[in-house]
Amino acid sequence: MAAVLLFWGCQGPTAAPMPAKRDKKPEAKRERPAPVKPKFDVAPPGSLSRPKANEPAKGFVDLSELDESIRVDTRYATADNFTGAPLPGYFPGAAWLTSDAANALVKVQADLEAEGLGLLVFDAYRPLRATKAMVRWAETTGKTKLLDDGYIARASNHNRGNTVDLTLVDRKTGKELDMGTAWDTFSTESHYAAAKGEAMANRKRLRVAMVKRGFEPYGKEWWHFSFVSEPLPPPRDEPYATTVDRAETAEE
């Protein structure tokens, strides 16, 4: 104890003790909390379980398998569409068409290659349950005028698998060409003849290429084309995946 007191005395009566220098310890890594085990082994009723993609229904082919150069962005399988939610029956990246319509579209893609252009598909075959969901959305949101004006169909050729919504892209950059409006813009601006300048020229490019291979355009939507065939294929409700919205199925 005497040795300790002598040490402090040498520092002077007012001197404060010098703190010992400590090496800064590295900050401990925060470990992530262990995942919480869900209450359900499968998705509860009324929710979307993880779907498993189906093989194309009989008479249909998947565009992505037929021609990988045709880009597919299935918007109705996501919330990135006019309803703000995925529609029942869809699966991301899948786009089915009847074999005749699909083979004709492959020819369109080949024709466009000389111009450095390609196709970007937003929608192809549409299960009936998805069409019914669109109609319910329009009715519950008070937007039935879209039904009356022909922008949302109560019975669509998409259900037959011979109809496709698409646009043109630059093959090198992947950028969409200017069409004047975005896909699924429900207004008179989307009418084929409503555009001017570059947008009108691009709409014409798309229409000429599609008509050449047997597709029929729809005047109110520059992106919408149906393959002409006899007899017309029947409407169908084959889902793109094995699991669907259970609440939606119950309503059907």
DRENDREN-202960 format. One line per 5 residues: number of its first residue (from 1); their letters; for each residue x, y, z of C-alpha. Coordinates in steps of 0.2 Angstrom, whole numbers. Layout:
// DRENDREN-202960
NUM) a) X,Y,Z | ...
END
This chain:
// DRENDREN-202960
1) maavl) 0,0,0 | 14,12,4 | 21,9,-14 | 5,14,-21 | 3,30,-11
6) lfwgc) 21,35,-16 | 17,33,-34 | 2,45,-33 | 12,58,-23 | 24,60,-37
11) qgpta) 10,65,-49 | 7,81,-39 | -9,85,-28 | -20,90,-43 | -14,78,-57
16) apmpa) -28,66,-62 | -23,48,-65 | -19,43,-83 | -31,31,-90 | -23,15,-97
21) krdkk) -23,14,-116 | -34,0,-122 | -34,-8,-139 | -50,-6,-148 | -59,-22,-150
26) peakr) -67,-26,-166 | -86,-24,-165 | -94,-41,-163 | -104,-47,-178 | -122,-47,-175
31) erpap) -129,-64,-179 | -146,-65,-188 | -160,-72,-178 | -165,-90,-182 | -179,-92,-195
36) vkpkf) -196,-93,-187 | -204,-110,-191 | -221,-106,-200 | -237,-112,-191 | -242,-121,-207
41) dvapp) -234,-135,-216 | -243,-129,-232 | -250,-112,-236 | -266,-108,-226 | -283,-106,-235
46) gslsr) -285,-90,-244 | -266,-87,-247 | -255,-91,-262 | -243,-106,-259 | -228,-108,-269
51) pkane) -233,-114,-286 | -225,-127,-297 | -225,-123,-316 | -235,-135,-326 | -231,-142,-343
56) pakgf) -240,-133,-357 | -258,-139,-358 | -263,-151,-373 | -262,-141,-389 | -251,-127,-382
61) vdlse) -233,-124,-382 | -222,-112,-371 | -214,-98,-381 | -199,-98,-370 | -195,-116,-375
66) ldesi) -199,-114,-393 | -188,-98,-396 | -177,-92,-382 | -174,-76,-392 | -192,-70,-389
71) rvdtr) -192,-61,-372 | -206,-64,-360 | -212,-53,-346 | -228,-60,-339 | -235,-45,-330
76) yatad) -251,-53,-324 | -241,-66,-314 | -234,-51,-304 | -242,-35,-296 | -235,-25,-310
81) nftga) -252,-24,-319 | -267,-13,-319 | -276,-23,-305 | -261,-21,-293 | -260,-39,-289
86) plpgy) -255,-56,-297 | -270,-64,-306 | -275,-82,-303 | -268,-95,-315 | -252,-87,-320
91) fpgaa) -234,-91,-317 | -219,-79,-320 | -210,-81,-336 | -222,-93,-344 | -232,-89,-360
96) wltsd) -242,-102,-369 | -250,-101,-386 | -258,-114,-398 | -245,-122,-408 | -251,-113,-424
101) aanal) -250,-96,-416 | -233,-99,-408 | -225,-105,-424 | -232,-90,-433 | -224,-79,-419
106) vkvqa) -207,-87,-421 | -208,-82,-440 | -212,-64,-435 | -197,-64,-423 | -186,-71,-438
111) dleae) -193,-57,-449 | -188,-43,-437 | -170,-49,-435 | -165,-41,-451 | -170,-24,-443
116) glgll) -161,-28,-427 | -178,-29,-418 | -186,-42,-408 | -202,-46,-398 | -206,-43,-380
121) vfday) -222,-53,-374 | -232,-47,-360 | -247,-59,-361 | -252,-74,-371 | -264,-88,-366
126) rplra) -275,-82,-351 | -284,-94,-340 | -302,-90,-339 | -301,-88,-320 | -289,-73,-323
131) tkamv) -302,-65,-335 | -315,-67,-322 | -303,-59,-309 | -301,-44,-321 | -320,-42,-323
136) rwaet) -322,-43,-304 | -309,-30,-301 | -317,-18,-313 | -334,-21,-305 | -328,-19,-287
141) tgktk) -318,-3,-291 | -332,5,-300 | -322,5,-317 | -335,-4,-327 | -333,9,-341
146) llddg) -317,-1,-345 | -328,-16,-349 | -340,-6,-359 | -326,3,-369 | -318,-14,-374
151) yiara) -302,-12,-364 | -306,-27,-352 | -315,-41,-360 | -328,-52,-351 | -324,-65,-364
156) snhnr) -306,-64,-371 | -298,-72,-386 | -283,-74,-374 | -293,-88,-366 | -292,-97,-383
161) gntvd) -273,-96,-383 | -272,-88,-400 | -269,-70,-394 | -254,-61,-388 | -250,-44,-381
166) ltlvd) -232,-38,-386 | -221,-24,-391 | -204,-22,-401 | -187,-21,-393 | -170,-16,-399
171) rktgk) -161,-33,-399 | -144,-26,-394 | -150,-15,-380 | -166,-24,-375 | -174,-7,-374
176) eldmg) -192,-6,-379 | -196,5,-394 | -207,21,-391 | -225,16,-394 | -233,32,-388
181) tawdt) -240,23,-372 | -236,9,-361 | -244,-8,-363 | -261,-9,-355 | -264,10,-355
186) fstes) -283,10,-356 | -286,26,-365 | -289,33,-383 | -270,36,-384 | -268,17,-386
191) hyaaa) -279,16,-401 | -268,11,-416 | -271,27,-426 | -269,39,-411 | -250,40,-412
196) kgeam) -239,52,-422 | -221,53,-427 | -209,39,-421 | -222,31,-410 | -233,29,-425
201) anrkr) -219,22,-436 | -215,9,-423 | -234,4,-421 | -234,2,-440 | -218,-9,-439
206) lrvam) -226,-20,-427 | -243,-22,-435 | -235,-25,-453 | -224,-39,-445 | -238,-47,-436
211) vkrgf) -251,-46,-450 | -239,-53,-463 | -239,-69,-452 | -257,-71,-450 | -261,-61,-435
216) epygk) -276,-49,-434 | -274,-32,-425 | -286,-24,-412 | -288,-6,-416 | -291,0,-398
221) ewwhf) -274,-8,-392 | -259,-7,-402 | -251,-22,-393 | -265,-34,-395 | -265,-47,-409
226) sfvse) -275,-63,-413 | -269,-77,-424 | -283,-81,-437 | -287,-99,-438 | -302,-110,-442
231) plppp) -310,-117,-432 | -307,-105,-417 | -299,-115,-402 | -311,-115,-387 | -309,-105,-371
236) rdepy) -299,-114,-358 | -295,-113,-339 | -279,-123,-338 | -268,-114,-325 | -249,-111,-329
241) attvd) -245,-119,-311 | -252,-133,-300 | -256,-121,-286 | -268,-107,-287 | -277,-94,-275
246) raeta) -288,-105,-264 | -300,-91,-260 | -301,-88,-279 | -305,-106,-282 | -318,-106,-269
251) ee) -327,-91,-277 | -327,-100,-294
END
